[in-house]
Amino acid sequence: MAATTQTLTRPTTDIRPFRVEIPEADLEALRARIAATRWPEKQTVDDQSQGVPLETSQALARYWEKEYDWRKVEARLNDLPNFVTEIDGLDIHFIHVRSKHDDALPLIVTHGWPGSIIEQLKIVGPLTDPTAHGGDASDAFHLVIPSMPGYGFSGKPTMPGWGPEHIARAWIELMKRLGYTRFVAQGGDWGALITDLMGLQAPPELAGIHTNMPGIFPPEIDALFQSDITGVNKALSKLPANLSDEERRACEQADFFWKHAAYALIMGTRPETLTGLADSPVALASFMLDHDAASLELICRAFAGQPGGLTRDDILDNITLFWLTNTGVSAARIYAENKLSFFAAKGVSVPAAVSVFPDELYETPRSWAEQAYPNLIHYNKLDRGGHFAAWEQPQLLSEELRAAFRSLR
C-alpha cells in the first residue's frame, strides 16, 4: 500500500496534508491475483438467496482485471483537500472541503461498512457549492469526511478500544481541532450509530444531527430480534399487539435483516478468521457485496449491464480502496468492538433529523422517530434510494441535508 503524507517533527495535534499515490506495482499485483482466482461451482439456486451469485462475482472480476482504472478515482481524491491528524495516538485521515460561502454550516459526515470515504464523493459538490447544484448559498456546508479507524487511509488500531463511542469522541475532537465552535453531524450504517452517539454525548458545539439509518426500535423489541437470529424463538409472534401497520412492517424488515446478517455475526465474533479478505481480492469483493438484499440486487444489475444508482466503477472504487490499503480485516474489527445495538433508540436529545429511504434495512415509522428523537426537527420519506444513500442518491441526500439543517443555521 502506498500513500504519502508530508511529515515533519510536529506536535501530535498538527494537521498534515495528505496525497494518495498508489504504486503501479500494487495495481499490477492486484490484477494478477484476480486472474489467478480459483472459482467454485455455480450456486444451486437461480437468485441471490444464498449470497452473491457466481456470475456476478465473475463479471466483477473480468471488469476489475481487464478494464477498471483506479487512477480515475485516485485523481478525484487528490482533487480534494486530504489531511491526516493524530487523535488518541491514531492517525485519522479526512477530507476537508471549505465552502466558498463564509457563513456555511460545518458538517461532519461518517461512512459505514462496507463503505468508505468513496461513498461521500458525490455529495461534496452539492453540499459545499449548492449554487452550482440547484441550491441556495444559504444552504452551504463546510464539509469534513473522515475515514473511520481501520478504514482507508486512517491508522489501524493495534489494541482494543476504538469502538463507536470512542470514534464519536474523536470526531468531536476533530471538529474542534479544525476550529469549528458549532457544527452538525450526519451518518448512515456505522456512521448513523456514531452520529447518534455524538448526539448522546451532546457536546456544546454540536448543534444537531441527521441520520438515514436511525436508531428507533424500542429496546425490548430490538432485543427480541437479536435473540432470534435462527428463527427458533419466533420473535414476530411476540410483538406487542398494539403496533401500527408501519411499526409492524419495520419490525418485519428488521427481523428479516437479522436473519440474513451472517457477515455481521462473523465480524462481531471472529474477525481474525477473515484472513482471506487480505489474500484474495475476489474473496474481499464477494464479502463486501453481500450487505443487504436490496443493495446486492442493485449491484448484480450493475454487473449485468443494467446500472441504476451505482455503476461498476462506483462499486470497484470502494472495493479497490479496501484492497490497496489492506483493510478488509481491520475494518471488520469495529463489529467486535461494538457493545451497542445498531437499531435501538439511544436517548438522543439534541435536535435530530431523519430521512427514510424506501430500500433501507427498515423504513422508520414517524411515531418511533418522534419517541427516539424528542427534538425531531425534520422527518421525510423519500421515493427511492437504499442503505448507501450518499452513494446511490447523492442529490436526494444533499437536498435532505439542506432541508434538515435549515432551521439550525
C-alpha positions as CSV (number, residue, x, y, z in Angstrom):
1,M,0.0,0.0,0.0
2,A,1.2,3.4,-0.6
3,A,0.0,6.9,0.1
4,T,2.1,9.9,1.0
5,T,1.9,12.4,3.8
6,Q,4.1,15.5,4.2
7,T,5.6,14.8,7.6
8,L,7.9,16.8,9.8
9,T,8.6,16.8,13.5
10,R,5.4,18.4,14.8
11,P,3.1,18.3,17.8
12,T,0.6,15.4,17.7
13,T,-2.3,17.8,17.2
14,D,-0.9,19.0,13.9
15,I,-2.9,18.5,10.7
16,R,-0.7,17.2,7.9
17,P,-1.6,17.4,4.1
18,F,-2.1,14.0,2.6
19,R,-1.9,12.7,-1.0
20,V,-2.9,9.3,-2.4
21,E,-0.1,7.8,-4.5
22,I,-0.5,4.0,-5.2
23,P,2.5,2.4,-6.9
24,E,1.7,0.8,-10.3
25,A,3.3,-2.4,-9.0
26,D,0.4,-2.7,-6.5
27,L,-2.2,-2.4,-9.2
28,E,-0.3,-5.0,-11.4
29,A,-0.2,-7.3,-8.4
30,L,-4.0,-6.9,-7.9
31,R,-4.7,-7.8,-11.5
32,A,-2.5,-10.8,-11.2
33,R,-4.3,-12.1,-8.1
34,I,-7.7,-11.6,-9.8
35,A,-6.5,-13.6,-12.8
36,A,-5.4,-16.4,-10.5
37,T,-8.8,-16.8,-8.8
38,R,-9.9,-20.3,-8.2
39,W,-13.7,-20.4,-8.7
40,P,-16.3,-22.6,-7.1
41,E,-19.1,-24.3,-9.0
42,K,-22.2,-22.4,-9.8
43,Q,-24.8,-22.0,-7.0
44,T,-27.7,-24.4,-6.9
45,V,-30.3,-21.6,-6.9
46,D,-31.2,-19.0,-9.6
47,D,-31.3,-16.0,-7.3
48,Q,-29.4,-14.2,-4.6
49,S,-30.9,-16.2,-1.7
50,Q,-27.6,-18.0,-1.0
51,G,-25.4,-14.9,-1.4
52,V,-23.5,-13.3,-4.3
53,P,-24.2,-15.3,-7.5
54,L,-21.2,-16.7,-9.2
55,E,-22.0,-14.9,-12.4
56,T,-21.9,-11.5,-10.6
57,S,-18.5,-12.3,-9.0
58,Q,-17.1,-13.5,-12.3
59,A,-18.4,-10.4,-14.2
60,L,-16.9,-8.2,-11.5
61,A,-13.6,-10.0,-11.7
62,R,-13.4,-9.7,-15.5
63,Y,-14.0,-6.0,-15.4
64,W,-11.7,-5.4,-12.5
65,E,-8.8,-7.2,-14.2
66,K,-9.3,-6.0,-17.7
67,E,-11.0,-2.6,-17.8
68,Y,-11.2,-0.9,-14.4
69,D,-9.0,2.1,-13.9
70,W,-8.1,3.0,-10.2
71,R,-6.3,6.2,-11.4
72,K,-9.6,7.9,-12.1
73,V,-10.8,7.8,-8.5
74,E,-7.3,8.4,-7.2
75,A,-7.3,11.7,-9.2
76,R,-10.8,12.6,-7.8
77,L,-9.5,12.0,-4.3
78,N,-6.4,14.1,-4.9
79,D,-8.5,16.9,-6.3
80,L,-9.9,17.3,-2.8
81,P,-8.1,18.6,0.2
82,N,-7.0,15.5,2.2
83,F,-5.4,15.6,5.6
84,V,-4.2,13.4,8.5
85,T,-4.1,14.2,12.2
86,E,-3.3,12.1,15.2
87,I,-6.1,11.6,17.8
88,D,-5.6,9.5,20.9
89,G,-2.4,8.0,19.3
90,L,-4.0,7.0,16.0
91,D,-3.7,8.8,12.6
92,I,-7.1,9.8,11.3
93,H,-7.4,10.6,7.6
94,F,-10.1,13.0,6.5
95,I,-11.3,15.1,3.5
96,H,-12.0,18.7,4.5
97,V,-13.6,21.0,1.9
98,R,-14.5,24.5,2.9
99,S,-17.3,26.2,1.0
100,K,-16.6,29.5,-0.8
101,H,-19.6,30.8,1.3
102,D,-18.1,32.1,4.6
103,D,-21.3,31.5,6.6
104,A,-21.5,27.9,5.6
105,L,-22.5,25.4,8.3
106,P,-19.7,22.9,9.3
107,L,-20.8,19.3,8.8
108,I,-19.1,16.0,9.5
109,V,-20.3,13.0,7.5
110,T,-19.4,9.5,8.6
111,H,-19.5,6.4,6.4
112,G,-20.1,2.8,7.4
113,W,-19.3,-0.8,6.4
114,P,-18.6,-1.9,3.7
115,G,-18.3,1.7,2.8
116,S,-15.6,4.3,2.9
117,I,-15.0,7.9,2.0
118,I,-15.7,6.8,-1.6
119,E,-19.4,6.8,-0.6
120,Q,-19.4,10.5,0.0
121,L,-17.5,11.8,-3.0
122,K,-20.7,12.6,-4.9
123,I,-22.1,14.8,-2.2
124,V,-19.1,17.1,-1.9
125,G,-20.1,19.4,-4.7
126,P,-23.8,19.7,-3.8
127,L,-23.1,20.4,-0.2
128,T,-20.2,22.8,-0.4
129,D,-21.2,24.6,-3.6
130,P,-25.0,24.5,-3.6
131,T,-25.5,27.3,-6.1
132,A,-23.9,25.1,-8.7
133,H,-26.2,22.2,-7.9
134,G,-29.7,23.6,-7.6
135,G,-29.5,25.1,-4.1
136,D,-29.0,28.5,-2.5
137,A,-25.9,30.0,-1.0
138,S,-27.6,29.9,2.4
139,D,-27.6,26.1,2.2
140,A,-23.8,25.7,2.0
141,F,-21.7,23.5,4.3
142,H,-18.1,23.3,5.2
143,L,-17.6,19.5,4.8
144,V,-15.5,17.1,6.8
145,I,-15.4,13.4,5.7
146,P,-13.2,11.2,7.9
147,S,-12.1,7.6,7.4
148,M,-13.0,5.5,10.4
149,P,-10.2,3.9,12.3
150,G,-9.1,0.7,10.4
151,Y,-10.6,2.0,7.2
152,G,-8.9,3.6,4.1
153,F,-6.0,5.8,4.9
154,S,-6.7,6.1,8.6
155,G,-4.5,4.2,11.0
156,K,-5.3,0.7,12.2
157,P,-5.8,0.3,15.9
158,T,-3.3,-2.1,17.5
159,M,-5.2,-2.5,20.8
160,P,-8.9,-2.8,21.7
161,G,-10.8,0.4,22.5
162,W,-11.7,2.0,19.2
163,G,-15.4,1.3,19.3
164,P,-18.2,3.7,18.0
165,E,-18.3,5.6,21.3
166,H,-14.5,6.3,21.1
167,I,-14.9,7.3,17.4
168,A,-17.8,9.7,18.3
169,R,-15.5,11.4,20.8
170,A,-12.7,11.5,18.3
171,W,-14.9,13.2,15.7
172,I,-15.9,15.9,18.2
173,E,-12.2,16.5,18.9
174,L,-11.5,16.6,15.1
175,M,-14.1,19.3,14.5
176,K,-12.9,21.4,17.4
177,R,-9.3,21.0,16.2
178,L,-10.4,22.3,12.8
179,G,-11.6,25.4,14.6
180,Y,-15.3,24.8,14.4
181,T,-17.2,26.0,17.5
182,R,-20.6,25.0,16.1
183,F,-21.3,22.1,13.8
184,V,-23.7,19.4,12.8
185,A,-23.2,15.7,12.0
186,Q,-24.6,13.1,9.6
187,G,-24.2,9.4,9.1
188,G,-25.5,6.1,7.7
189,D,-24.7,2.5,8.7
190,W,-21.9,2.7,11.3
191,G,-21.9,6.4,10.6
192,A,-25.5,6.5,11.9
193,L,-24.6,4.8,15.2
194,I,-21.5,7.1,15.6
195,T,-23.7,10.2,14.8
196,D,-26.3,9.0,17.3
197,L,-23.5,8.7,19.9
198,M,-22.3,12.1,19.2
199,G,-25.8,13.3,19.9
200,L,-25.9,11.3,23.1
201,Q,-22.6,12.8,24.2
202,A,-24.1,16.2,23.3
203,P,-21.0,18.4,23.3
204,P,-22.0,22.1,23.4
205,E,-20.5,22.6,19.9
206,L,-22.9,20.0,18.3
207,A,-26.0,21.9,17.0
208,G,-27.8,18.8,15.6
209,I,-27.6,15.5,13.8
210,H,-29.1,13.8,10.7
211,T,-29.4,10.1,10.1
212,N,-30.6,7.9,7.3
213,M,-30.5,4.8,9.5
214,P,-31.9,6.0,12.8
215,G,-31.9,4.0,16.0
216,I,-35.6,3.9,16.8
217,F,-36.7,0.5,17.9
218,P,-37.9,0.2,21.5
219,P,-35.2,-1.8,23.3
220,E,-37.5,-4.7,24.2
221,I,-38.5,-5.2,20.6
222,D,-34.8,-4.8,19.4
223,A,-33.8,-7.5,21.9
224,L,-36.4,-9.9,20.5
225,F,-34.8,-9.8,17.1
226,Q,-31.3,-10.1,18.3
227,S,-32.2,-13.2,20.3
228,D,-33.9,-14.8,17.3
229,I,-31.4,-14.9,14.5
230,T,-32.1,-18.5,13.8
231,G,-35.9,-18.1,14.0
232,V,-36.3,-20.6,16.7
233,N,-37.8,-18.1,19.2
234,K,-40.4,-16.7,16.7
235,A,-39.8,-13.1,17.5
236,L,-42.5,-11.7,15.3
237,S,-45.2,-13.7,17.1
238,K,-44.1,-12.0,20.4
239,L,-44.5,-8.4,19.3
240,P,-46.9,-6.1,21.2
241,A,-50.4,-6.3,19.9
242,N,-50.9,-2.5,19.7
243,L,-48.3,-1.8,17.0
244,S,-49.4,0.3,14.0
245,D,-49.1,-1.2,10.5
246,E,-46.0,1.0,9.9
247,E,-44.4,-0.2,13.1
248,R,-45.1,-3.9,12.4
249,R,-43.7,-3.5,8.9
250,A,-40.5,-2.0,10.3
251,C,-40.3,-5.0,12.7
252,E,-40.7,-7.5,9.8
253,Q,-37.9,-5.8,7.9
254,A,-35.6,-5.7,10.9
255,D,-36.3,-9.4,11.7
256,F,-35.5,-10.3,8.0
257,F,-32.2,-8.4,8.2
258,W,-31.1,-10.0,11.4
259,K,-31.7,-13.5,9.9
260,H,-29.5,-12.6,6.9
261,A,-26.7,-10.7,8.7
262,A,-24.2,-13.6,8.9
263,Y,-21.4,-11.2,7.8
264,A,-22.0,-9.0,10.9
265,L,-22.0,-12.0,13.2
266,I,-18.7,-13.3,12.0
267,M,-17.1,-9.9,12.1
268,G,-18.5,-9.3,15.5
269,T,-17.2,-12.6,17.0
270,R,-14.4,-13.9,14.8
271,P,-12.9,-11.0,12.7
272,E,-9.4,-12.5,12.7
273,T,-10.7,-15.6,11.0
274,L,-11.3,-13.5,7.8
275,T,-7.6,-13.7,6.7
276,G,-8.9,-14.5,3.2
277,L,-10.0,-10.9,2.8
278,A,-6.3,-9.9,2.9
279,D,-5.2,-12.6,0.5
280,S,-7.9,-12.7,-2.3
281,P,-9.4,-9.7,-4.0
282,V,-12.3,-11.7,-5.2
283,A,-13.0,-13.0,-1.7
284,L,-12.9,-9.4,-0.4
285,A,-15.2,-8.3,-3.1
286,S,-17.8,-11.0,-2.6
287,F,-17.8,-10.5,1.1
288,M,-18.3,-6.7,0.7
289,L,-21.1,-7.1,-1.8
290,D,-23.3,-9.2,0.4
291,H,-24.6,-6.5,2.8
292,D,-28.3,-6.4,2.3
293,A,-30.8,-7.8,-0.2
294,A,-31.7,-4.5,-1.9
295,S,-28.1,-3.4,-2.3
296,L,-27.0,-6.8,-3.6
297,E,-29.8,-6.7,-6.2
298,L,-28.6,-3.2,-7.3
299,I,-25.0,-4.4,-7.6
300,C,-26.0,-7.6,-9.5
301,R,-27.9,-5.4,-12.0
302,A,-24.9,-3.1,-12.4
303,F,-22.6,-6.0,-13.4
304,A,-25.3,-7.4,-15.7
305,G,-25.3,-4.2,-17.7
306,Q,-28.3,-2.6,-16.0
307,P,-26.9,0.2,-13.8
308,G,-29.2,2.2,-11.6
309,G,-27.9,4.2,-8.8
310,L,-24.5,2.6,-8.7
311,T,-22.1,1.9,-11.6
312,R,-19.4,-0.8,-11.9
313,D,-16.8,1.8,-11.2
314,D,-18.6,3.1,-8.1
315,I,-18.6,-0.4,-6.6
316,L,-15.0,-1.2,-7.6
317,D,-13.6,2.2,-6.4
318,N,-14.7,1.3,-2.9
319,I,-13.6,-2.3,-3.0
320,T,-10.2,-1.4,-4.5
321,L,-9.6,1.1,-1.7
322,F,-10.1,-1.7,0.8
323,W,-7.7,-3.9,-1.2
324,L,-4.9,-1.4,-1.7
325,T,-5.0,-0.4,2.0
326,N,-5.3,-4.0,3.2
327,T,-8.2,-3.0,5.5
328,G,-10.6,-5.9,5.0
329,V,-9.8,-7.3,8.4
330,S,-9.0,-4.1,10.3
331,A,-12.3,-2.6,9.1
332,A,-14.2,-5.7,10.4
333,R,-12.9,-5.2,14.0
334,I,-15.4,-2.4,14.8
335,Y,-18.0,-5.1,14.9
336,A,-16.1,-6.9,17.6
337,E,-15.5,-3.6,19.4
338,N,-19.2,-2.6,19.4
339,K,-21.3,-3.4,22.5
340,L,-24.3,-1.4,21.5
341,S,-27.4,-2.1,19.5
342,F,-27.5,-0.7,15.9
343,F,-31.2,-0.2,15.8
344,A,-32.5,0.6,19.3
345,A,-33.3,4.1,20.4
346,K,-30.4,5.7,22.3
347,G,-32.0,8.6,24.1
348,V,-30.6,11.4,21.9
349,S,-32.0,14.8,22.9
350,V,-30.1,17.2,20.6
351,P,-32.0,18.4,17.5
352,A,-32.3,15.4,15.1
353,A,-33.4,14.9,11.5
354,V,-34.4,11.6,9.9
355,S,-34.6,10.8,6.2
356,V,-36.3,7.5,5.3
357,F,-35.2,5.8,2.1
358,P,-37.6,3.0,0.9
359,D,-34.9,0.4,0.4
360,E,-33.2,1.0,3.8
361,L,-32.9,-2.1,6.1
362,Y,-36.2,-0.9,7.6
363,E,-38.5,2.1,7.0
364,T,-38.6,4.2,10.1
365,P,-42.2,5.0,11.3
366,R,-42.6,8.6,12.2
367,S,-44.1,7.5,15.6
368,W,-40.9,5.8,16.6
369,A,-38.7,8.6,15.2
370,E,-40.6,11.0,17.5
371,Q,-40.1,8.8,20.5
372,A,-36.4,8.1,19.8
373,Y,-35.6,11.8,19.0
374,P,-37.8,14.0,21.1
375,N,-36.3,17.1,19.5
376,L,-37.1,15.9,15.9
377,I,-36.7,18.8,13.6
378,H,-37.1,17.0,10.2
379,Y,-38.7,13.8,9.1
380,N,-39.2,12.8,5.4
381,K,-39.9,9.7,3.4
382,L,-38.2,9.5,0.0
383,D,-39.5,7.7,-3.1
384,R,-36.2,6.0,-4.0
385,G,-32.9,5.0,-2.5
386,G,-31.5,2.5,-0.2
387,H,-28.9,1.8,2.5
388,F,-26.0,3.7,0.9
389,A,-27.9,6.9,0.4
390,A,-25.0,9.3,-0.3
391,W,-23.6,6.8,-2.9
392,E,-26.8,5.8,-4.6
393,Q,-28.9,9.0,-4.4
394,P,-26.4,11.9,-3.7
395,Q,-28.8,14.6,-5.0
396,L,-31.7,13.4,-2.8
397,L,-29.5,13.1,0.3
398,S,-28.0,16.6,-0.4
399,E,-31.5,18.1,-0.6
400,E,-32.4,16.3,2.6
401,L,-29.4,17.7,4.5
402,R,-30.2,21.2,3.3
403,A,-33.8,20.9,4.5
404,A,-32.9,19.1,7.7
405,F,-30.4,21.7,9.0
406,R,-32.0,24.9,7.6
407,S,-33.7,25.6,11.0
408,L,-30.3,25.4,12.8
409,R,-28.4,28.0,10.8
